[in-house]
Amino acid sequence: MSRMFARKTKHGDRLVVPGPREVVSALMRRPGFR
């Protein structure tokens, strides 16, 4: 879990859960999303 959190915090440097817009952006940026 720490690794996932660190990866997510890298995007906005915060532990708060990202909104749906950030989630979609991260999925689209991630390779092999589709």
GROMACS elastic network, one bead per residue, 0.5 to 0.9 nm:
[ bonds ]
;  ai    aj funct       b0    kb
    1     4     6  0.51408   500
    1     5     6  0.61010   500
    1     6     6  0.84853   500
    2     5     6  0.50763   500
    2     6     6  0.59981   500
    2     7     6  0.85671   500
    3     6     6  0.50553   500
    3     7     6  0.61863   500
    3     8     6  0.86126   500
    4     7     6  0.51226   500
    4     8     6  0.61792   500
    4     9     6  0.85229   500
    5     8     6  0.50356   500
    5     9     6  0.58911   500
    5    10     6  0.83894   500
    5    15     6  0.70497   500
    6     9     6  0.50498   500
    6    10     6  0.60543   500
    6    11     6  0.89879   500
    6    13     6  0.84406   500
    6    15     6  0.85092   500
    7    10     6  0.51369   500
    7    11     6  0.70853   500
    8    11     6  0.55735   500
    8    12     6  0.73089   500
    8    13     6  0.77244   500
    8    14     6  0.80008   500
    8    15     6  0.77998   500
    8    17     6  0.85779   500
    8    18     6  0.82667   500
    8    26     6  0.89741   500
    9    12     6  0.53784   500
    9    15     6  0.58857   500
    9    16     6  0.83091   500
   10    13     6  0.50763   500
   10    14     6  0.78335   500
   11    14     6  0.81813   500
   11    22     6  0.89133   500
   11    26     6  0.84422   500
   12    15     6  0.85472   500
   12    18     6  0.84505   500
   14    17     6  0.82209   500
   14    18     6  0.87873   500
   15    18     6  0.85078   500
   18    21     6  0.78319   500
   18    22     6  0.57098   500
   18    23     6  0.63918   500
   19    22     6  0.54357   500
   19    23     6  0.63363   500
   19    24     6  0.88043   500
   20    24     6  0.61441   500
   20    25     6  0.85328   500
   21    24     6  0.52468   500
   21    25     6  0.61679   500
   21    26     6  0.86406   500
   22    26     6  0.60646   500
   22    27     6  0.85546   500
   23    26     6  0.51302   500
   23    27     6  0.61651   500
   23    28     6  0.85794   500
   24    27     6  0.50535   500
   24    28     6  0.60568   500
   24    29     6  0.84664   500
   25    28     6  0.51270   500
   25    29     6  0.60387   500
   25    30     6  0.85230   500
   26    29     6  0.50143   500
   26    30     6  0.60081   500
   27    30     6  0.50718   500
   27    31     6  0.80354   500
   27    33     6  0.59971   500
   27    34     6  0.89931   500
   28    31     6  0.75042   500
   28    32     6  0.88708   500
   28    33     6  0.63449   500
   28    34     6  0.84890   500
   29    33     6  0.79939   500
   30    33     6  0.58543   500
   31    34     6  0.82190   500
